[in-house]
Amino acid sequence: MHLVAVTLICLGPAPSQLTAEAVTDLIWVHSRPEDRVEHVRARVDLNQYGIAAAIIADTPQAATANLRLVCERALRHAPALRGWFLVLT
């Protein structure tokens, strides 16, 4: 299991400011069993959501790739995340 992190940012004024709990819920909703996510935690700052996750994977790179896929899925499908972008941390 590896602890990995990514950040979602909004370049302009944030179209919506979610709570840490709401961001965490959106990541869980868009996780699939094959992503092997075990734990998710989000931190909310102005125009930035930090997401850390414990993911079962063979390497840290594979764990990061899984978290990235989950976040990209959430960005594509969650209306509350329109205008947000993924960056690796």
Secondary structure, DSSP 8 states (H G I E B T S, - for coil): -EEEEEEEE-SSS-S----HHHHHHHHHHT--GGG-EEEEEEEEETTEEEEEEEE--SSHHHHHHHHHHHHHHHHHH-GGGTT-EEEE-
